[in-house]
Amino acid sequence: MSASAVAEPAGAAPAAVPKGLRRQALYLLLGFSAGLPFYMFSTVLALRLQAHEVGLAVIGFFAWVQLLPTFKFLWAPLLDRFEVPGFGRFWGKRRGWIMLAQLGIFTSMIVMGLTSSDASLGITALFAVLLAFWTTTLEIAADAWRIELAPTQEEQGPLAAANLWGYRTAMVAAGSGALLIADQPGWGWTGAYLAIGATACLPFPILAAMRPDPGHGGRRSAALVTGLAASAVILLGAAAVTAAVGWLLLGAASGIGMSGQTNVTPYVLAICTVPFLLMAAALPKIRKLPRSAPARRSAAIGPYVDFFWRYGFTALALMAFVSIYRMGDVLALNMSKPMIKELGYSLTQIGRADSYVALIASIAGVGLGGLMAARWPLAWALTVGAIFAAIGNFGFVWLANQPTDELLLYIATAADQFGNGMAGAVFVVYLSMLVNPRYPGAQYAFLSGFAFLLPRLLSGAGGAIVETLDKAGYRGFDLFFILSGVLSLAALLFVPLIARARPRPPDDEPA
């Protein structure tokens, strides 16, 4: 990749994009691109593994694939500093990365479709991780561009809502569409993944047809050919590195005796405390760093040091708040569908509930959340969003204690999607307002990634938790969803504190 730090540094003026409805339409498209693959390595994959009689604990372990976006801060600075050869030269840095990521999503989904028998769980895991990686890369580039285009709270509300409308529309389209296709004779899981993979590639030609980025240009055809060749090399390299890292991690887990029968909950809870201990230990030194300190000027860690320098010890409360605010949404994501299937609902019934019912409820929730975030104090909007998200989790407990009825499934699905859509829209705006505009890509990646670290760690142990509760004589799914809803409400304890959080004034001028 070619460095573009000199020509286009982080925080540079964004490409000229029309305001108003055309800008919202752009982010509707980008949200759709990012949302389409998500269920394919989470909810749909969980049902696919269940259909192949994979144990609930192992299905829970697959939820750890969703941990990858949590660590997107590790490669987010690369997207601020470098551009993709060919694509970046003509379409600019942000769109170049988005186009590469779409190719990665397409190829990963196709391979997952061709290996849909899950005869080798290692291959399934490898390409699920790659699908998550390229989906996350697309989100990093799109989020950075969004923050550059809309730096104020009033501008972020409509743009965040449009992005989430696209994202959740795609999730519904992929989730319900994949299940309806998989339940058809002759199609199965292979047909489902191939169909969704082909759909995932549709935004690519739209982006390729757009005009060049200001300050870029040349021949479109040459840029496209060069970009495709460079993308092939990058995709193969990413697959090789991912396979090597996975092999090492599996070997390490086997070496310490960890298997599908291991109770991983104590390990997960211990790991969850590590980030907070490290942050608390480093904060006193970070607060004293002068503007000339290498840690603050570093391209690799400077954006993250800046966040803690600006907020000081309040950063600990901010990080604790963001790490539990979306708890219910994440925990429900992987366990809700196996529970619903266990209640006796078919893939077609689940697919119908996840189609128009989920779409309408999600659009309503996102729209109301975006309106609240633009017009209300964020503390009030966050509070209302958390309450409705918790109600969605409690709705699954209610569903589990009712007779099997598709109408009741629709009600529970609508409550879940409405609450999570509302909370998600408010949360995106809140995180965007915490970001220093000098480091939009890296800091938003760090905050949004950390926000899902604890929930996704616990989600991976979800299957083991449910099985442990069942063996102890309790209704495992019921207690699991009660716990997830209560944890979402626990975020409200932090609202009075985070509402008063203000960043430290800068001690230097922007570069």
N, C-alpha and C positions, 0 to 999 in steps of 0.2 A: 504494500500500500504506500501511497505517496503522502508525505507530510504536507499539511496545509496550515500549520500553526501560524506561519508568518503571513500568508496571504489572507487567512480567514480565522483569526483567533477566537477562542471561546468568548461569547458575549458580543461578537460582531453583529452588525445590523443584519437582520434576517432578509431572506429573499422577498422581493415584492410579491405579496399575495393579496388579492382583492379582499376587502373587508366585508362584513355583513354576511348575507346568506351564502355567498360563494365560498367564503372562508369556512363557514360552518359545514358546507357540503364537502369541502376538502377533508375536514376532520371526521365527518361521518364516514367517508371512504377509508381513512386511515384507521379509525376505530374498528371498522368492519374487518380490515386486513388483520388486525391484531387479535380480534376476538374469535375469528373463525377456527383457528387451530386449538384454542384453549381446552374445550371439552374433550378433544380427541386424545389428549394425553392426561386427562383427569377423569371426569365422570364417565364418558363413553368407554374409556379404557378400563375403568373399574368394572363396568357391566360386562365387557368383553372377557376379562379375566375370570369373572364369576361364572360366565357361561362355559368356560373351559375348566371349571371345577378347581380353580386356584383358591387356596385357603384365604379366609378373611384377613388374617394377620399379614400375609404376603401382599394382598391387595392394598392393605394399609401402607406397607413399605413403598409401594409404587407411588403413593401420594408424595413421597419425598422428591420425586421428579420436579414437583412444583416449588421445591426449595431453590431451584436454579435462579428464578427471578430475584430471589432475596439477595443473591450475591452479584447482582448486575453491576454494582458499583466497582467491581474488580476490572471490568472491561469498558465501563462507560467512558472513562477519560480517553480511551482510544478513539471513540466515535467523535469526541470533541476535537481531537488533535489530527486525525488522519482522515483521508477520503478514499473511497473505493476506486481503483484505477478504471478509467473509462467512464463509468457511471458518474463519478464525482466531477470529472473534467467538464462534462456537459450539463448535468442536472444539479450539480452542487453537492455539498457534503451530506446534508440531511437526507435528501431524496436518494442519493447514491446508496447510503446504508439501508434505507427502506427497501429499495429494489433488490439488493443482495439478500436481505432477510427474507423477502418473499420467495426467492428462488430456493433458499434453504428450507423454508416451510413446505414448499411444494415437493421437493425431493424426499424429505423425511416422511411426509404423509404417504407418498406413493410406496416407499419401502415398507412402511408399517402395514399398508394394505396387502402387499404381496407376501407378507409373513404373518398374516392374521390368524393362523392356526395356533400361534404361541407355543409351537413345539420347542422353541428355545427362548426361555424367558430372558436370557442375556441379550439376544438380538432385539427383542421387544423393548427392553430397558434402554439399550443403546440409542435406538432411533426415537424413543419417547423423550430422552434427554436432549437429543439434537433438535427435535421439534420444539421443545421448551426453550432451548438456547436461541434459536432463530426467531421465535415469537417474541422473546424478551428483547433481543437486539432491535427488532422493529419498534417495540414500545419505547426503548431508550431514545432512538432517533426522533420518533414522532413527538414524544414528550418534550424534548429539548427544543424542537422547532415551535411547539405550541407555546411554551413559556416565553420564547423570544418574540413571537407574534403578538401575544396578549399579556403584557406585564402587570396589568392592574386586576384587582378583584372583580370589578364590573365587567371587564372584557373576558376574564377567565370563566365566569359563570356560564354564559351561552356556549362558549367553545368547548368547555369540559362536558357540558350536557350533550352537545352534538357528538363528541368523541365517544362518550359512554353509550349514547343511543346506537351508534354504529357497532360498538364493541358488543353490547348485549344483544343486539339484533343478530349479529353473527354467531354469538354463543348459542342463542336459541335455534337459529337455522342449522348450525352444525349438530347441536345436541339432539334436537328432535328429528332432523332429517336423517342423521346417521342411524338412529334407532329404528325409524320407519323403514329405511332401506334394508338394514340388517335383518329385519323380521320378514322380508319378502323372499319367497323361494327363488333360488338361483342367484341371489345377490349376496346375502350374508355379510360378514364383517369386511371381507375384501372389497365388495362393491361399495360399502359405506365409506371406507377410507379413500378409495379411488375417486369417488364422486365428490367428496368434500375437498380432497386434494386438488382436483381440477378447478373447483370453485375458488379455492384459495389463490389460484394464480390469476384470476380475472383482473384484479386491480393493476397488475404489472403493466400490461399494454396501455392502460389509461395514463399511468405515470410516465411511461416512455413517450407517449404522444404529447406530453405537456411541453411548453416552451422552455428554453434553457434558463438556468439560474443566472441572475444578474452577475456580471463579472466572469461568466463562463460562456462556453459556446464551442464552435467548431462544427464538424460534420456529425450529424446525429447517428448515421449508420456506422461510422468508424468508432464512435463512443460506445455504441451498443455492442458491437463485435468484441471490442477490447474488454468491455465490462463483463460480458458473458464468459470470455476465456478466463479472466481473472477470478470470476465467481466460481468457476469449476475447480480451480486450484484451491481456493479458500475453503470450499465445501468439503473437498477431499481431506485437506489438512485438518479441519475441525473434526471430521469423523475419526481420523486416526488418533488425534490427541484425546478425544473423548473415550475411545475404546481403551487406550492405554491407562488413562486415569481410572476408568471403571474397573479394569482388571486388577489394578493395585488396591483399590478400595475393597473389592470383594475378597481379595486375598487377605487383607488386613482383618476384615470382619470374621472370616473363617479362622484365622489364626488365634483370635481371642475367644473362639467358641460360639460366635453369634450365628443363629439360624432362624428359620421361620417360626420356631417354637420358643424363641427367646422373648422374655418380657422386657421390652426396650424402654418402657415408661420411665424408670428411674434414670437411665442414661440420658433420655431426652430432657428431663427436667434439670439435670445437672448441666447439660450443655446450654440450656436457656439462660442460666445465670452468668455465663462467661462474658457475653458482650457488655453487660451492665457493670461487672467488676472491672473489666479493662477500661471502660469509659471513665468510671469514677477514679481509677488510679491515674489516668493520663490528664484529667481536666486541670488540676492545679498548675501543671507545667504549661499546658496549652494556653491558659489564660494570660500567662506572663510573656508569651513569645512576642518579640518585636516584629514589625512588618518586614524587616530584613532577614528574619530567621529562615533557613532553608526549608523547614517543614511547611511554612506558610507560602513559600514561593514555588514549591515543587509542583510540577504538572501532574504527578501521580497521586500525591496525598494532599496537596494544598487545598483543593475544594472541600475535603472532609474536615481537615483541621480548621478551615475557616468557619464551618458551621458551629463547632464547639467553641471556637474563640469568640464568636458573636453572641452565643446564648449562655455560655458558662455552665454553671451547675443546673440552671433551668433546663438545659439540654437533656438531662437525665429524666426529668418529668415528661418532657416532650416525647422522648423515645419510648418511655413506658406507656404513655397514652397511645401513640400510634401503633405500638406493637399488640395492643389488645382491642383496639377499636373495631377491627374487621374480623375478630375472632369467630363469631357465629357463622359468618358467610363462608369462611375457609373450612371450618370443621364440618359444616353441613354438606359441603360440595362433594366430598368423596364418600361419606357414609349414608347420605340420604337416598341415593339411587339403589344401593344394595339392600337397604332397609325396605324401600318401597317394593322392590322385586320380591323380597322375602314375604311381604304381606300378601302376595298373590296377584299383583298387577303384571300385565304383559308388557313386552317392549313397545308394542304399538300403543298401548294406553299411556305409558310413560312418555312416549314420543309425542302423542297428541297434547298431553298436558304441558310439555316443554315447547310446544309450537306457539299457537296463537294466544293461549292463556298466559304463558310466561312472557311472551313478547309484549302484549298489551300492558300487563302489570309492570313489567320492567320499564317500558317507555314512560308510563305514568309516574313511576317512582323517580326515575332519572330526571324527568322534566321538572317535577316539583322540587327535587333536591337542588337542581341547578338554579331554579328561581329563588329558593331560600338562600342559597350561598351568595347569590348576587345582591340580594336586598336585605337580608337579616344580618345581625352580628353573627359571626361564625360560631361563637359559643352556643347560641341558641339553636342554630341549624344542626350542629354536631349532636346536640342533646336529642333533638327530635329524631334524627337519623338513627341513632343508636337504639332508641326505644322501638322503632318500627322494625329494625333488623332483628332484635331479640324476639319480637312477636313472631317473626317468620320462623325462627328456630323452634319456639314453643308449639308452632303449628304442626310440626312433624310428630311431636309427642301426642297431640290431639288426634292426628291421622292414624297413628299406630293403635289407638284404642277405639277405633270405629270399624264398622263392617266394611268390607271391600266394596267401594262404590266410586266410580270414575268421577262423579261430580265432587265428591269430597277430596279426591286427589287434586282436582282443579283448584279448589279453594285453598288447600295447603300450599300448592305451587304458586298461586297468585300472591299469597301473603309473603312467602319467602322472596319472590322476585321483586315485589314492590318495595319491601323494606330494604333489601340489599341494593336495589337501584338508587333509592333515595340516599342511603348512607354513603354509597360509593361516589355519587356526584358531589356531595358536600366534602367528602374526604379528599378528593382530587384537588379541589380549590384550596382547601386548608393546607395541604402539603405544598402546593405551588406558592402560596404566600409565605411559607417558611424559607423558601429558596433565595439565595443571593443571585440576582440577575447576572452576575459575572460568571457564574458556574451553573447554568441551568440544567445541562444534561447530567453532569456528575452528581450534583447535590440532589436533584429529584430522583435519580436512580438509587442513590444511597437511602433516602428517606422512604421511598415507596418499597424498596427492597427490604429494608429493616422492618417495615410495618408488617410484613408477612412472615418474618423469620419464626417467631414464637408460634403463631397459628399453624404454620405448615409443618413445623417440627412435631407439634402435638397431633396434627392430622395424620402424619405418617404412623403414629402409634395408635391411631383411632381404632383400627381393627383389633389390635391386641387388647385395648381397653374394653371394647365391647365384649370380646370373648372372655376376658377375666371377670367382668361383671356377670355375664351369663353363668359361668361356672360357679360363681358365689351365690347363685340363686336369685339374682336380681334380673329385672328386664333391662338388658344392657343398652339397647338403643334408646329407650326412654330416658334413662339417667344420662346418657351421653349428650342428648340434645337439650336436656334441662341444664346441664353444666355449660354447654356452649352458649346458650342464651344468657345465663347469669354472668358469664365472663364478659360478654359484650356489654352488659349493663354496668359492669365494674369500671369500664372506661369513664363513666360519668363522674366518678370520684375525682378525676384529674381535671375536669372542665374548669372549676373555679381558678385553679392554678395556671393552666395553660392559657386561659383568657387574658391573664395579666402579663404574659411573656412578651418581652420586647427585645429585639436584637441590640447588641452593643453598637454604638456609632462607629463607622469605619475610621481607621487611622491612616489611611492612604488613599490616593486617587486611583480610580480604575485604570488598569493597564490599557 
